[in-house]
Amino acid sequence: MQNRERWVTDTLVELADTLVPALDPTKYWHCVADRYAQLVASSAVHLAAVGDHPVVINTDDRLGTAPLDRILAEEGPGVDSRDGGEQVVNVLLAEATTRWRRLSQAAVSLGYRSIHAFPFSRREDVLGAVTVLTSETTPLPVADLRIAAALADVATIGMLNHQAIAKLTTTTGQLQGALTSRVIIEQAKGLVSARLEISPEAAFLLLRRYARGHNMKIGELCASLMSRRLTVGELTVSPSKAVKAGRRR
């Protein structure tokens, strides 16, 4: 890797840039998996993110085929690190036949010799884990382990920040919609009150009764009144009379 220091800083900034509601979580996790594959030479990466929309990414297509895809979901350092919140590194697959019998055999058959995993967790929040399989038996350098752990931490914080801002954006939109609806209802109450010379309270009761009788939301009814798709006079016509009037037409 040329200019390793520049790669690390650029990657950390890239993974931290998540404060946009339009961020695609799947594309983000693909980026994370690619960065791990770039960091560790001769490796394959299996990334499993949990949550409302689970994501599984493999940089080696063979990891996503049966039975290895099921095995990786059930055992291995990825499962252990996700559940325990601690990284699992520098494990020789040939020596892990008791610990992860099925995974050890399947991975060795594909030419992998060692395995590592880093959790995507922050305090009580657990987003998944990334598993790195390599064809080498030598331990990963301490510097690489520190970078790999940092990538996991930054990715976790980045995704948690995205989830927070996405939730805030949704809540803000809902509040804005409720406020807009309330303004329209108050306007409609004022219109009905003035036209029929009744109190605002009586106007609201009339609006609510009409909405229920016509299976409408009161906000939709008020919007129809304010846009003149419906007249105030029509509010005083009972549903049965309206049907008869329609038939006479």
C-alpha positions as CSV (number, residue, x, y, z in Angstrom):
1,M,0.0,0.0,0.0
2,Q,1.5,3.3,-1.1
3,N,1.4,6.2,1.4
4,R,-0.1,4.2,4.2
5,E,-0.5,7.1,6.5
6,R,-2.5,9.0,4.0
7,W,-4.7,6.0,3.4
8,V,-5.4,5.7,7.1
9,T,-6.4,9.3,7.5
10,D,-8.5,9.4,4.4
11,T,-10.3,6.1,5.4
12,L,-11.1,7.4,8.9
13,V,-12.5,10.6,7.5
14,E,-14.5,8.7,5.0
15,L,-16.0,6.4,7.5
16,A,-16.8,9.2,9.9
17,D,-18.7,11.2,7.3
18,T,-22.2,9.8,8.0
19,L,-24.2,12.9,9.2
20,V,-26.5,12.9,6.2
21,P,-30.1,11.4,6.2
22,A,-29.6,10.1,2.6
23,L,-26.7,7.8,3.5
24,D,-27.3,4.2,2.3
25,P,-26.3,1.8,5.1
26,T,-25.6,-1.0,2.7
27,K,-23.2,1.0,0.6
28,Y,-21.6,2.2,3.8
29,W,-20.9,-1.3,5.1
30,H,-19.6,-2.3,1.7
31,C,-17.1,0.6,2.0
32,V,-16.1,-0.7,5.4
33,A,-15.6,-4.2,4.2
34,D,-13.5,-3.0,1.2
35,R,-11.2,-1.0,3.6
36,Y,-10.5,-4.0,5.7
37,A,-9.7,-6.0,2.5
38,Q,-7.2,-3.2,1.5
39,L,-5.7,-3.1,5.0
40,V,-4.9,-6.8,5.3
41,A,-3.1,-8.3,2.3
42,S,-4.2,-11.7,0.9
43,S,-7.4,-11.6,2.9
44,A,-11.1,-12.1,2.5
45,V,-13.6,-10.2,4.6
46,H,-17.0,-11.2,6.0
47,L,-19.0,-8.4,7.4
48,A,-22.3,-8.9,9.2
49,A,-24.3,-5.9,10.4
50,V,-27.4,-6.5,12.5
51,G,-30.4,-4.3,13.2
52,D,-33.6,-3.4,11.5
53,H,-32.1,-4.0,8.1
54,P,-29.3,-6.7,8.5
55,V,-26.5,-6.6,6.0
56,V,-24.0,-9.4,5.1
57,I,-21.1,-8.6,2.8
58,N,-18.3,-10.9,1.6
59,T,-15.3,-9.7,-0.4
60,D,-14.8,-13.4,-1.5
61,D,-17.9,-14.8,-3.1
62,R,-17.0,-18.2,-1.8
63,L,-17.8,-17.0,1.8
64,G,-21.4,-16.4,0.8
65,T,-22.1,-19.8,-0.6
66,A,-23.4,-22.8,1.3
67,P,-22.5,-24.2,3.8
68,L,-19.9,-21.5,4.7
69,D,-22.5,-18.7,4.8
70,R,-24.5,-20.5,7.4
71,I,-21.4,-21.5,9.4
72,L,-20.2,-17.9,9.6
73,A,-23.6,-16.8,10.9
74,E,-23.5,-19.5,13.6
75,E,-19.9,-19.8,14.8
76,G,-16.5,-18.2,14.5
77,P,-14.6,-15.1,15.8
78,G,-17.2,-12.8,14.3
79,V,-20.0,-14.3,16.4
80,D,-17.7,-14.4,19.5
81,S,-16.6,-10.8,19.1
82,R,-20.1,-9.5,18.4
83,D,-21.5,-11.3,21.4
84,G,-18.6,-10.5,23.7
85,G,-17.7,-7.1,22.5
86,E,-14.0,-7.9,22.2
87,Q,-11.7,-8.4,19.2
88,V,-10.4,-11.9,18.4
89,V,-7.1,-11.9,16.5
90,N,-4.3,-14.0,15.3
91,V,-6.1,-17.4,15.5
92,L,-4.6,-20.2,13.4
93,L,-7.5,-22.0,11.8
94,A,-5.7,-25.4,11.9
95,E,-5.5,-25.0,15.7
96,A,-9.2,-24.0,16.1
97,T,-10.8,-27.3,15.2
98,T,-12.2,-27.6,18.7
99,R,-13.3,-24.0,19.0
100,W,-14.9,-23.7,15.6
101,R,-14.9,-27.1,14.1
102,R,-17.1,-26.5,11.0
103,L,-15.6,-23.1,10.2
104,S,-12.0,-24.3,10.6
105,Q,-12.5,-27.1,8.2
106,A,-14.4,-25.1,5.6
107,A,-12.0,-22.1,5.7
108,V,-8.8,-24.2,5.5
109,S,-10.3,-26.0,2.5
110,L,-10.4,-22.6,0.7
111,G,-6.8,-21.9,1.5
112,Y,-7.2,-19.6,4.6
113,R,-4.8,-20.1,7.4
114,S,-5.6,-17.5,10.1
115,I,-8.6,-15.5,11.2
116,H,-9.4,-12.3,13.0
117,A,-12.6,-10.4,14.0
118,F,-13.5,-7.0,15.3
119,P,-16.8,-6.0,16.8
120,F,-18.9,-3.0,15.8
121,S,-20.0,-2.2,19.3
122,R,-20.1,0.9,21.5
123,R,-21.2,0.5,25.1
124,E,-24.6,-1.2,24.9
125,D,-25.0,-0.7,21.2
126,V,-24.0,-3.7,19.1
127,L,-24.1,-3.3,15.3
128,G,-22.3,-6.5,14.2
129,A,-18.8,-7.6,13.5
130,V,-16.2,-8.0,10.7
131,T,-14.2,-11.2,10.2
132,V,-10.9,-11.2,8.3
133,L,-9.5,-14.4,6.9
134,T,-6.0,-14.5,5.6
135,S,-3.8,-17.0,3.7
136,E,-0.9,-16.2,6.0
137,T,0.1,-17.9,9.3
138,T,2.1,-15.0,10.6
139,P,0.4,-12.8,13.2
140,L,-0.9,-9.4,12.0
141,P,1.4,-6.6,13.0
142,V,0.5,-4.6,16.0
143,A,0.1,-1.5,13.9
144,D,-2.4,-3.3,11.6
145,L,-4.4,-4.5,14.6
146,R,-4.6,-1.0,16.0
147,I,-5.8,0.3,12.6
148,A,-8.3,-2.5,12.3
149,A,-9.7,-1.8,15.7
150,A,-9.9,2.0,15.0
151,L,-11.8,1.3,11.7
152,A,-14.3,-0.7,13.7
153,D,-14.7,2.0,16.3
154,V,-15.1,4.8,13.7
155,A,-17.6,2.7,11.6
156,T,-19.6,2.0,14.7
157,I,-19.7,5.6,15.8
158,G,-20.4,6.8,12.3
159,M,-23.4,4.4,11.9
160,L,-24.8,5.3,15.3
161,N,-24.5,9.0,14.4
162,H,-26.3,8.3,11.1
163,Q,-29.1,6.4,12.9
164,A,-29.5,9.3,15.4
165,I,-29.8,12.0,12.7
166,A,-32.1,9.8,10.6
167,K,-34.4,9.4,13.6
168,L,-34.2,13.1,14.4
169,T,-35.0,13.9,10.7
170,T,-38.0,11.6,10.8
171,T,-39.3,13.0,14.1
172,T,-38.8,16.6,12.8
173,G,-40.8,15.7,9.7
174,Q,-43.6,14.2,11.8
175,L,-43.7,17.3,14.1
176,Q,-43.7,19.6,11.1
177,G,-46.5,17.6,9.5
178,A,-48.5,17.7,12.7
179,L,-47.9,21.5,13.0
180,T,-49.0,22.1,9.4
181,S,-52.1,20.0,9.9
182,R,-53.0,21.9,13.1
183,V,-52.6,25.2,11.4
184,I,-55.0,24.1,8.6
185,I,-57.5,22.8,11.1
186,E,-57.5,26.2,12.9
187,Q,-57.9,28.0,9.6
188,A,-60.8,25.8,8.7
189,K,-62.4,26.2,12.1
190,G,-62.2,30.0,11.6
191,L,-63.7,29.8,8.2
192,V,-66.7,27.6,9.3
193,S,-67.2,29.7,12.4
194,A,-67.4,32.9,10.3
195,R,-69.6,31.5,7.5
196,L,-72.1,29.8,9.7
197,E,-71.9,32.3,12.5
198,I,-71.2,29.7,15.2
199,S,-68.5,29.4,17.8
200,P,-65.1,27.9,17.0
201,E,-65.9,24.9,19.3
202,A,-69.1,24.3,17.4
203,A,-67.3,24.6,14.1
204,F,-64.8,22.0,15.2
205,L,-67.6,19.6,16.3
206,L,-69.2,20.0,12.8
207,L,-65.9,19.3,11.1
208,R,-65.3,16.2,13.2
209,R,-68.8,14.9,12.6
210,Y,-68.5,15.4,8.9
211,A,-65.1,13.7,8.7
212,R,-66.4,10.7,10.7
213,G,-69.5,10.5,8.6
214,H,-67.5,10.5,5.3
215,N,-64.6,8.3,6.6
216,M,-62.1,11.2,6.2
217,K,-59.2,12.4,8.4
218,I,-60.1,15.8,9.8
219,G,-56.8,17.2,8.4
220,E,-57.8,16.1,4.9
221,L,-61.2,17.6,5.3
222,C,-59.8,20.9,6.4
223,A,-57.3,21.0,3.6
224,S,-60.2,20.4,1.1
225,L,-62.1,23.3,2.7
226,M,-59.1,25.7,2.5
227,S,-58.4,24.7,-1.1
228,R,-62.1,25.1,-2.0
229,R,-62.5,21.6,-3.1
230,L,-65.3,21.5,-0.6
231,T,-67.7,24.3,0.5
232,V,-68.8,25.2,4.0
233,G,-72.4,24.6,2.9
234,E,-71.7,21.0,2.1
235,L,-70.7,20.4,5.8
236,T,-74.3,20.8,6.8
237,V,-75.7,18.3,4.3
238,S,-76.2,14.9,5.9
239,P,-74.7,11.9,4.2
240,S,-78.1,10.5,3.2
241,K,-79.2,13.8,1.7
242,A,-76.0,14.0,-0.2
243,V,-76.5,10.5,-1.7
244,K,-80.1,11.4,-2.8
245,A,-78.9,14.7,-4.3
246,G,-76.2,12.8,-6.2
247,R,-78.9,10.4,-7.6
248,R,-81.1,13.2,-8.8
249,R,-78.2,14.6,-10.8
